[in-house]
């Protein structure tokens, strides 16, 4: 979702090929162990892992269960997912679309241990000198191809009766989006915050569509290897316990909460006000009960169905996918999307429910 590297079909298929080559050995090695590794990249919804690490909260919860959890920041978002896919990390932060299109499409069985939030305005489309989406027909749109920005574009076009065939997508690195929009030739971009707010400040710019129009579709997860999690429930308990303790602090009006938000703002290249503004563009699930209410809803099921359909149409489910049902997605309460004999992405509420019930 948030990357310092450009998405491309080649990147995704390289990840898939690499994962397939090492999948069986990695799965076979999953067993009870004491040390675990979690990777994260900079984005408002994932910054809490830095606080969990710096504050000692993760260590406290890991100590409770007699394990060690190392939290590592990776600068390249896609690379962090590739490393998770090949077994170098036990857990990683990512969007649900990327969970499906990289590890799941590569044959790795993974579990959404935490559903942390969904984008509720932090992803959007900006046009120059027009606020009418219908005028996009025949124009170029700059975005990170095959990312959630591409997914958002598809929904923006559909909202006015257009389709991707009506525009020309120009693959543009997120690192270049702001500079590109400052030129006369680039008139339409889709991106995420803080880049979205930057381009929206351009004279003559209009924010014409954002993720608040598709609530629940761009959701952020902490994803764990399913075999590792099954063999090591203490890992799941420690990670989930630490996460919701941090959520309680960040959501509070206390001095500790303000200091935490200020620290994470600075760490992500802004300040407390800037970080809080980014949080405002997300539907944060501050309590485990909030996470459960969302992921168990019919809206979450419909959103995930939409994501898998988009992923299939754009070739993100792998060369062997004859249709969107190729990969099975296990949703809460026994609901299933796709092939029940090939489940590779699971939304297991076990640990979030334990947190909600105060049983961690």
Secondary structure, DSSP 8 states (H G I E B T S, - for coil): ---SS---HHHHHHHHHHHHHHHHHHHHH----SEEEEEE-SSTTTTHHHHHHHTSHHHHHHHHTT-EEEEEE-S-HHHHHHHHHTTS-SEEEEEHHHIIIIIITTT--EEEEEEEEEESSSEEEEEES---GGGGTT-EEEE-TTSHHHHHHHHHHHTTT--GGGSEEEE--GGGHHHHHTSSS--EEEEETTHHHHHHTSTTEEEEEEGGGGTTSSEEEEEEEHHHHHH-HHHHHHHHHHHHHHHHHHTS-SHHHHHHHHHHHHHTTS-HHHHHHHHHTEEE--SHHHHHHHHTSHHHHHHHHHHHHHHHHTTTT-TT-SSTTSSEEE-GGG-EES-TTSEEEE---HHHHHHHTT--
